[in-house]
Amino acid sequence: MKKQAMKINTMKNQKGMTLISWMVVLAFAGFQFMLAIRIMPVFAEDHTITSIWKALETDIELVGKSPKDIHKSIQRKFKINNVKDIDPRDIVIRKSEGYNVVTLEYEPRGKLVGPLDFIVSFKHEAKIKSR
């Protein structure tokens, strides 16, 4: 009877997490937060680029324009929207059956911790009617 009472008594005392367990959980949550802080700006910028690319297909002013004019228009939109990490050489414009196909393929890179880096790959494509 004493052993059983002692067993129940110790079970009542062992509720919740220990200090070390909380420290491990907080360290993991802190690391996740740090990852989000470093990587989210890359995805925010890509969201802006995605909206620019969607607008390209419906932009009436670009219909029938030369690839050089389309390229200038894209760079102007990047400047207006504060997109700075895109190299203009990453924008490729090719002709294809009545369309100018505009492609942007890029890989932003960044630092995480110490020698640990990240690379994210994005690709966007839009078709603009040519006359």
N, C-alpha and C positions, 0 to 999 in steps of 0.2 A: 504494500500500500504506500509506503514511504517513497519507493522508487517511482511509482506512478505519479504521486503528488509532486515530486521533484521534477519529473519530466514535463508536466503541465506548467509548472512554475517557470522553468527555463524557456519554454515556448512563448509564454506571455512576455518575457523580457526581450525576446529577439524579434521585435517589430521594426520595419523600415530598413533603410539603407545605412551602412556605416559611413563614416567620414571619408574613408578612402574610396568607397564606391561613388560617393557624390563628387569627389575630386576627379575621378576618371570620367564620369558623365559630363562634368563641366569642361574638362579638357577636350573631350570629343566634340562637344557643342561649340566650343571656342574655335576649334580647327575648322569645323564646317562653316562657321560664320566668316572666318578669315578667307576661306575658299570663295565664298559668295561675294565678298567685298572685292576680291581680285578679278573674278571672272565675269561678274554681272555687267560691268561697263562694256565688255566686248559684245555681249548679247544685246545690250541696249543700242549700241551703234549698228549692229546688224538689223535690228528691228527698224531703224531709220532707213537703212539701205533697202530693206524689203519694201517699205512704203514708197520709196522713190522708184523702185523697179516696177511696182504695180502701176504707178502713175505713168510710166513711160508708154505702156501699151495703149492708154486711153488719151494721151496727149496729142491733140489734133495738130498742134504747131510742128510736131516732128515728122508728120506724114510727108514723105517725098523728100526729106532733107538728106544731105550727103552724110556719110559716116563722120566726117570731120565736124559738121555742125551738131550732130547728135552727141558726139564726144564732148564738145564745148558745153552743150546744154546740161549734160550729166555732171560735169565738173562744177558748173555754176550751182546746180542743185546741191551738190556735196558741200560747197562753200556756204550756201545759205543755211543748211542744216547742221553745220559744224562737224562734218565728217572729215577727219584729218588723216586717218591711218590707212587710206587706200592709195596705192600707187596708180597713177593714171595709165600706166602700161598694163595693168591687170584687166582693164576694160577692153574687150575684143568685140569688134563689130564685123560681121560677115554677111554677105548677101545670100539669100536663099528663097527662090521661087516667089517673088513679089514681096518679100519681107527683108528688112535689115534685122538680123538676129544679134542682139546685144547681150554679151555674156560677161559676167564678173565672177571670177574664181579667186579667192584669197584665203590666206591662213594667218590670222592674227596670233601673235605669240606674246607671252607675258611671264613674269616671275611669280612664283608661289612663295617658296621658302628656300633660302640658301641656294644650292645648285639645282633645285627642282623647278622646272618650267612647265608651261602648258602651251598647247597648240590646238586651235579650233579651226576646222575647215568649213567654209561656206561657199555656195555656188548659187548664183542668181542668173536667170535668163529671161529676156523679154523679146517679143516680136513687134517690130514697128513696120507698118505698111510703107512700101516704097511705090512710087507712081509708075 
